[in-house]
Amino acid sequence: MLRETVERAIRWLEDLPSRRVGAWASAEEIRKALGGTLNEEGMAPSDVVAAFSEGAASGLTGSPGPRYFGFVTGGALPASLAADWLASAWDQNAVLAVSSPAASAAEEIVSEWIIDLLGLPPESSAGFVTGCQMANFTCLAAARHEVLRRSGHDVEKDGLQGAPRVTVIAGEEAHATLLVALRMLGFGTGNVLSVPADGQGRMIPEKAEDALRAASGPVILCLQAGNVNTGAFDPCARIIPAARAKGAWVHVDGAFGLWGRMLPSLKTHTDGVELADSWATDAHKWLNVPYDSGIAVVRHSAAHRASMALNAPYYIAGEGEVRDPSQWVPESSRRARGFPLYCGLKSLGRKGVREMVERNCRQARLMALLLSEDPMVTILNDVVLNQVLVRFSCPGSDSDAFTRTVTAQVQEEGTCWAGGSVWKGMAAMRISVSNWFTSDDDIFRSAEAIRSVLGKAARSGR
């Protein structure tokens, strides 16, 4: 059965470059195909897997493929995918070093590699979580611990009751997952002090400095490396020194943009990011490991561990300097996420990571150039990273409705897949290039398909 399953997986991977990128069936159609009451008697495992594979196939998107440009989704590097299969077969619980020495060691090695690749402080600690939402949660939990500790309050022991009020400052373009993390940590989204952003989504430094001066008590400042729509960076080099003078903890949400630090050409955008106290990023985006994989990095390892520490009589902690993975993340029982990361990074090397990020950024600029040759296309952002924000217009049509129509028809046509968005009140198509598998030919094919769909929509008056 496992050999048959491998063959199914290989066929899926081989078909990715040529298959329709979007799904053929809706979630409701797949539910009907796979649903019904659970049978009283079991079935042969091979029959179950075969039927499930066939029933689910039309509801799969080609998201690991080279022309999927939705949601800043990376593909899966061959070495990472193979390691992920091994992680499932080995079925290790990466809770403690004693439960899986291999999982513990892999995470420790990968932590050092990632901190070094990103040019972050070498004394930093890292935790491996499901994605950037939980990475933000982990980092902000460490921030909450530290700013309240400095005020004489033990939040892990006493909770938020009676704690000094913490001022949280974030840009008006902060990602929704950051706000969810703040909500889960008890700060509440209504209490976040929102700083205005410019036309590219960058926090306006003068406004951030005003907010810092006005804040009282413990302060957490949340910055962004890579706006989810435009790819723009908050001016960290300008803002973080002002936060330091205030005694604030600075957190950077860098789900994909943090990897821009690999490119010297982006230095003016990424300068100062290393001055922060914590950083959150995804590995299933630009590191191209299979879902799910996020990384939390914290400069102050004592605060990191204190906010996440898990203690129970039956948890046998490692001796000396041994790393217990669960001491750095919100989860106890957890998958060995370090295995795919180790193999993916080892297969790429430093040069390979840098070239992958640079290639995708160049391909985003190429996509913007090809699309902008059509007078009905407006590129709404400065393409500084891997994001292209596109708006379509047609004489006599409402541009918002027309943009949404073209986006939906591009998804339906199937050559590529890009998602819809809203930017500064305007409907837009968002193209994210973050897959190792994407070639320049894929960019040319996709741009041609988008312009063809646009032309047809314009001629039909829709």
C-alpha positions in Angstrom: 0.0 0.0 0.0 2.8 2.4 0.9 4.5 1.7 -2.5 1.3 2.3 -4.3 0.9 5.6 -2.4 4.4 6.7 -3.4 3.5 6.1 -7.0 0.3 8.2 -6.6 2.4 11.0 -5.1 4.9 10.8 -7.9 2.2 11.0 -10.5 0.8 14.1 -8.8 4.2 15.8 -8.7 4.9 14.9 -12.4 1.6 16.4 -13.4 2.0 19.7 -11.6 3.7 21.6 -14.4 1.0 20.8 -16.9 -2.2 20.5 -14.9 -4.8 23.1 -14.3 -3.7 25.1 -11.3 -7.0 25.7 -9.7 -9.3 22.9 -8.3 -12.0 21.4 -10.5 -14.5 20.8 -7.7 -15.7 22.9 -4.7 -15.5 21.9 -1.1 -19.2 21.0 -1.1 -18.7 18.7 -4.1 -15.8 17.0 -2.4 -17.8 16.6 0.8 -20.5 14.8 -1.1 -18.0 12.6 -2.9 -16.2 11.6 0.3 -19.0 11.9 2.9 -21.8 9.8 4.2 -22.1 7.9 7.4 -19.1 6.0 8.7 -19.2 2.3 7.7 -19.8 -0.2 10.5 -17.0 -2.5 9.3 -13.6 -1.4 8.3 -12.2 -1.5 4.8 -8.9 -2.7 3.5 -6.4 0.2 3.9 -5.3 0.0 0.3 -8.9 0.4 -0.8 -9.5 3.3 1.5 -6.4 5.2 0.3 -7.2 4.5 -3.3 -10.8 5.7 -3.0 -9.8 8.8 -0.9 -7.1 9.7 -3.5 -9.6 9.5 -6.4 -12.3 11.3 -4.5 -10.2 14.2 -3.3 -8.2 14.7 -6.6 -10.6 17.2 -8.2 -10.6 19.3 -5.0 -6.8 19.7 -5.0 -5.1 23.0 -6.1 -1.8 22.9 -7.8 -0.3 25.0 -5.0 3.1 23.3 -5.0 3.4 23.9 -8.7 5.3 26.6 -10.6 2.3 28.9 -11.6 0.5 29.1 -8.3 0.9 32.7 -7.1 -1.7 32.8 -4.3 -1.2 33.6 -0.6 2.6 33.7 -0.7 2.8 29.9 -1.0 6.1 28.2 -1.5 6.5 24.8 -3.1 8.3 21.8 -1.6 11.9 21.3 -2.3 12.6 17.7 -3.3 14.9 17.1 -0.3 12.4 18.7 2.1 9.5 16.7 0.7 11.5 13.4 1.0 12.4 14.4 4.6 8.8 15.2 5.4 7.8 11.7 4.2 10.5 10.3 6.5 9.2 12.4 9.3 5.8 10.8 8.9 7.2 7.3 8.7 9.5 7.8 11.6 6.6 9.4 13.6 8.8 11.1 16.2 7.3 13.2 19.0 9.5 16.2 19.1 8.5 17.2 22.6 11.7 16.3 24.5 15.3 15.3 23.6 14.7 12.0 25.4 11.6 11.3 23.2 13.6 11.9 20.0 17.3 12.8 20.2 17.3 13.2 16.4 14.4 15.7 16.4 16.1 17.7 19.1 19.5 17.7 17.3 17.9 18.7 14.0 16.1 21.7 15.5 19.2 22.9 17.2 21.3 22.7 14.1 18.7 24.4 11.9 18.3 27.1 14.6 21.9 28.0 14.2 21.8 27.9 10.4 18.7 30.2 10.2 19.9 32.7 12.7 23.2 32.9 10.8 21.6 33.1 7.3 19.4 36.0 8.4 22.2 37.9 10.2 20.4 37.9 13.5 22.1 38.1 16.9 23.9 34.7 17.5 22.7 34.5 21.0 19.1 34.3 19.8 16.9 31.2 20.4 14.4 29.7 18.0 11.2 27.6 18.2 9.5 25.7 15.4 5.8 26.1 15.1 2.9 25.6 12.6 3.3 29.0 10.8 3.8 32.7 11.3 0.7 33.2 13.3 2.0 30.9 16.1 5.5 32.3 15.5 4.1 35.8 16.2 2.3 34.4 19.3 5.5 32.8 20.6 7.6 36.0 20.1 4.9 38.2 21.6 4.5 35.9 24.6 8.3 36.4 25.2 7.7 40.1 24.8 4.8 40.1 27.3 7.0 38.2 29.8 9.9 40.5 29.5 8.2 43.9 29.5 6.1 42.9 32.5 9.1 41.3 34.3 10.9 44.6 34.1 7.9 46.2 35.7 8.0 43.7 38.6 5.1 41.5 37.4 5.2 37.7 36.8 2.6 37.2 34.1 3.2 33.4 33.9 2.3 33.1 37.6 -0.2 35.9 38.1 -1.7 36.4 34.7 -2.7 39.8 33.5 -4.9 40.6 36.5 -3.3 43.5 38.3 -0.5 43.8 35.7 0.7 47.1 34.4 -1.0 48.2 31.2 1.1 47.3 28.2 1.0 49.7 25.3 1.1 47.8 22.0 2.0 49.8 18.9 1.6 48.4 15.3 1.2 49.8 11.8 -2.2 50.2 10.3 -1.1 47.6 7.7 -0.2 45.0 10.3 -1.1 41.5 9.2 -4.2 39.9 10.6 -2.3 37.0 12.2 -0.3 39.5 14.3 -3.6 40.9 15.6 -4.9 37.5 16.3 -1.8 36.7 18.3 -2.2 39.9 20.3 -5.8 38.9 21.0 -4.9 35.4 22.2 -2.3 36.9 24.5 -4.9 39.0 26.2 -3.9 42.4 24.8 -7.1 42.8 22.7 -7.1 44.2 19.2 -9.0 47.3 20.3 -6.2 48.4 22.5 -3.5 48.4 19.8 -2.2 51.8 18.9 -2.3 52.0 15.1 0.4 54.0 13.3 -0.5 55.4 9.9 1.3 53.9 6.8 2.4 55.5 3.5 1.1 54.5 0.1 3.2 51.3 0.0 2.1 50.2 3.5 5.3 51.3 5.3 4.9 52.7 8.8 5.5 56.4 8.7 8.5 56.9 11.0 7.6 60.3 12.3 4.2 58.9 13.4 5.8 55.9 15.0 8.1 58.2 17.0 5.1 60.3 18.1 3.4 57.1 19.3 6.4 56.0 21.2 6.8 59.4 22.9 3.2 59.4 23.9 3.3 55.8 25.3 3.6 55.2 29.0 4.5 52.1 31.0 5.7 48.8 29.3 5.7 49.1 25.5 5.7 46.5 22.6 6.3 47.8 19.1 5.4 45.6 16.2 7.1 46.2 12.8 6.7 44.4 9.5 9.3 43.0 7.0 7.3 42.4 3.8 3.8 43.8 3.6 1.5 41.0 2.5 0.2 43.1 -0.4 3.1 45.2 -1.5 6.2 43.5 -0.1 7.2 46.8 1.5 9.3 47.0 4.7 8.8 49.3 7.7 11.8 51.6 8.1 13.4 49.6 11.0 16.7 51.5 11.0 14.9 54.7 11.7 12.2 53.5 14.1 14.0 50.9 16.3 16.5 53.4 17.9 13.5 55.5 19.0 11.9 52.3 20.5 15.2 51.5 22.2 15.3 54.9 23.8 11.8 54.2 25.1 12.8 50.8 26.5 10.3 49.1 24.2 10.4 45.5 23.0 10.5 45.4 19.2 9.0 42.5 17.3 9.2 42.0 13.5 6.6 40.1 11.6 8.6 38.8 8.6 6.5 35.9 7.3 8.3 36.0 4.0 10.0 39.4 3.8 12.6 38.5 6.5 14.3 36.4 3.8 15.0 39.6 1.9 17.9 40.0 4.2 19.7 37.4 2.0 20.0 40.0 -0.8 22.5 42.8 -0.7 20.4 44.6 -3.2 17.6 45.0 -0.6 19.9 46.3 2.1 18.3 49.7 2.2 14.9 48.0 2.9 16.1 45.4 5.4 18.6 47.5 7.3 17.9 47.7 11.0 15.8 44.5 11.2 18.5 42.8 13.2 18.2 45.4 15.9 14.8 44.0 17.0 14.1 41.7 20.0 12.1 39.0 18.1 11.3 37.9 14.6 8.6 35.6 13.1 8.8 34.0 9.7 7.4 31.1 7.7 9.4 28.2 6.3 6.5 27.0 4.1 6.8 30.2 2.2 10.2 31.1 0.9 12.2 28.2 2.4 9.9 25.9 0.4 9.3 23.2 2.9 6.0 21.4 3.1 3.2 22.7 5.3 3.2 23.4 8.1 6.3 25.1 9.2 7.0 28.5 11.0 9.9 29.8 13.0 10.0 32.1 16.0 13.4 33.7 16.8 14.0 35.6 20.1 17.1 37.6 21.0 16.6 37.1 24.7 16.5 33.3 25.2 15.7 33.6 28.9 12.5 35.5 28.2 11.7 33.1 25.3 12.0 30.0 27.5 10.3 31.5 30.5 7.2 32.3 28.4 7.0 28.8 27.0 8.5 26.5 29.7 6.6 23.3 30.2 7.0 21.5 33.5 5.5 18.2 34.7 6.8 15.2 36.7 6.6 12.9 33.6 8.5 15.3 31.3 12.2 14.2 31.6 14.2 17.3 30.8 17.5 16.9 28.9 20.6 17.3 30.9 23.1 20.1 30.5 22.9 21.9 27.2 20.5 19.4 25.5 17.7 21.1 23.7 14.1 20.1 24.6 12.1 21.4 21.6 8.8 21.9 23.6 10.5 24.5 25.9 10.5 27.0 23.0 7.0 26.7 21.6 3.3 26.6 22.7 2.9 22.9 21.7 3.8 19.8 23.7 3.2 16.8 21.4 4.5 18.0 18.0 5.8 16.9 14.7 9.5 16.8 14.0 9.5 19.9 11.8 13.3 20.2 11.9 13.8 17.2 9.5 12.4 18.9 6.3 14.1 22.1 7.2 17.5 20.4 7.7 17.4 18.6 4.4 16.0 21.5 2.5 18.7 23.9 3.7 21.4 21.3 3.3 20.4 20.7 -0.3 20.4 24.5 -1.2 23.3 25.7 0.8 23.7 29.4 1.5 24.1 30.2 -2.2 21.0 28.3 -3.1 18.8 30.1 -0.6 20.1 33.4 -1.8 19.6 32.6 -5.5 16.1 31.3 -4.9 15.0 34.5 -3.2 16.7 36.7 -5.8 15.2 34.7 -8.7 11.7 35.0 -7.4 12.1 38.8 -6.8 13.4 39.2 -10.4 10.5 37.1 -11.7 8.0 39.3 -9.8 9.5 42.4 -11.5 9.3 40.5 -14.9 5.6 39.7 -14.3 4.9 43.4 -13.4 6.7 44.5 -16.6 4.8 42.1 -18.9 1.4 43.0 -17.4 2.0 46.7 -17.4 2.5 46.6 -21.2 -1.4 46.4 -21.4 -3.0 49.9 -21.0 -5.8 48.3 -19.0 -3.3 47.2 -16.2 -2.1 49.3 -13.4 0.6 48.0 -11.0 -0.3 49.5 -7.6 2.9 48.8 -5.8 6.7 49.3 -6.1 7.8 45.8 -6.8 10.6 45.7 -4.2 10.2 42.0 -3.3 8.1 39.2 -4.7 4.7 40.8 -4.6 2.9 42.3 -7.5 -0.4 44.1 -6.9 -2.5 44.5 -10.1 -5.6 46.5 -10.9 -7.6 46.2 -14.1 -9.7 48.8 -15.8 -12.0 49.0 -18.8 -13.8 52.1 -20.2 -17.4 52.1 -19.1 -16.8 49.5 -16.3 -16.5 49.9 -12.6 -12.8 49.1 -12.0 -13.4 47.3 -8.7 -16.0 45.0 -10.2 -13.9 44.5 -13.3 -10.8 43.6 -11.3 -12.7 41.0 -9.3 -14.2 39.6 -12.5 -10.8 39.3 -14.2 -9.3 37.7 -11.1 -12.0 35.1 -10.9 -11.7 34.4 -14.7 -8.0 34.0 -14.4 -8.5 31.4 -11.7 -11.1 29.7 -13.8 -9.0 29.6 -16.9 -6.4 27.6 -15.0 -3.0 28.5 -16.5 -2.1 30.1 -13.2 -3.8 31.1 -10.0 -3.6 34.5 -8.2 -5.8 35.7 -5.4 -7.9 38.8 -5.0 -7.1 41.5 -2.4 -8.1 45.0 -1.4 -5.5 47.8 -1.3 -6.3 51.3 0.0 -10.0 50.6 -0.7 -9.4 49.3 -4.2 -9.9 45.8 -5.5 -6.7 44.2 -6.7 -5.2 40.9 -7.9 -2.2 39.8 -5.7 0.6 37.8 -7.4 3.1 36.3 -5.0 6.2 34.6 -6.5 7.8 32.3 -3.9 8.3 28.9 -5.4 11.7 27.3 -6.2 9.9 25.5 -9.1 8.8 28.7 -11.0 10.7 29.3 -14.2 10.8 32.5 -16.4 8.8 30.5 -18.9 6.1 30.1 -16.2 6.0 33.9 -15.8 5.7 34.5 -19.5 2.9 31.9 -19.9 1.1 33.3 -16.9 1.3 36.9 -18.0 0.1 35.9 -21.5 -2.9 34.0 -20.0 -3.8 36.9 -17.7 -3.7 39.4 -20.5 -5.7 37.1 -22.7 -8.4 36.7 -20.0 -8.3 40.5 -19.6 -8.9 41.1 -23.3 -11.8 38.7 -23.4 -13.4 40.3 -20.3 -13.0 43.8 -21.8 -14.6 42.7 -25.1 -17.5 41.1 -23.3 -18.1 44.3 -21.4 -17.7 42.6 -18.0 
